[in-house]
Amino acid sequence: MNGLYALKPWYADRLSGVRATLVRREVSPDTLTASGVASAAGAGTGVAEWLAASATARGSRTLTVGLGFAGFGLPMRRHRRQYGRYLVLLGGGFAAGLSLIAHGWH
């Protein structure tokens, strides 16, 4: 494993007690997100800066591929009447997009 992903098992092990407590008390993930945003704001990190940093992370690749799916799907609508061709074109585009996302996770 490369980079910070090599530390993931260590962090997961360290946080297992906290995670179990949160699950037992049925704390919503939205609550954790809100507390993280509030902590970042309290630390002087602007929400806009945080969003920009988040958008440039791995999520940006997923968003780009999703927008590509939308751009690919619009011209493919005319092929809906020929379902076989439509299915092959849309399935091929979907497989290509997922392979781009998966390739970036190495």
HUNOR-V929764 format. One record per backbone hydrogen bond with DSSP energy under -1.0 kcal/mol. CO is the residue of the C=O (numbers start at 1). NH is the residue of the N-H. E is the energy in kcal/mol with one decimal. If there is no record, write none. Layout:
{{CO/NH/E} {CO/NH/E}}
This chain:
{{3/6/-1.3} {4/7/-1.5} {7/11/-2.5} {8/12/-2.8} {9/13/-2.1} {10/14/-2.2} {11/15/-2.1} {15/19/-3.0} {16/20/-2.3} {17/21/-2.1} {18/22/-2.6} {19/23/-2.3} {20/24/-2.5} {21/25/-2.2} {22/27/-2.5} {23/26/-1.0} {28/32/-1.1} {29/33/-2.1} {30/34/-2.6} {31/35/-2.2} {32/36/-2.0} {33/37/-2.4} {34/38/-2.5} {35/39/-2.3} {36/40/-2.3} {37/41/-2.4} {38/42/-2.4} {39/43/-1.7} {40/45/-2.5} {41/44/-1.1} {46/50/-2.4} {47/51/-2.9} {48/52/-2.4} {49/53/-2.5} {50/54/-2.4} {51/55/-2.5} {52/56/-1.5} {57/60/-2.0} {58/62/-1.3} {59/63/-2.7} {60/64/-2.5} {61/65/-2.4} {62/66/-2.4} {63/67/-2.6} {64/68/-2.1} {65/69/-2.4} {66/70/-2.0} {67/71/-2.6} {68/72/-2.3} {69/73/-2.7} {70/74/-1.7} {72/76/-1.0} {74/77/-1.1} {76/79/-1.7} {77/80/-1.8} {81/83/-1.1} {82/86/-2.5} {83/87/-2.8} {84/88/-2.1} {85/89/-2.8} {86/90/-2.8} {87/91/-2.6} {88/92/-2.5} {89/93/-2.2} {90/94/-2.4} {91/95/-2.6} {92/96/-2.3} {93/97/-2.4} {94/98/-2.5} {95/99/-2.1} {96/100/-1.8} {97/101/-2.0} {98/102/-2.9} {99/103/-2.3} {100/104/-1.3} {102/105/-1.3} {103/106/-1.1}}
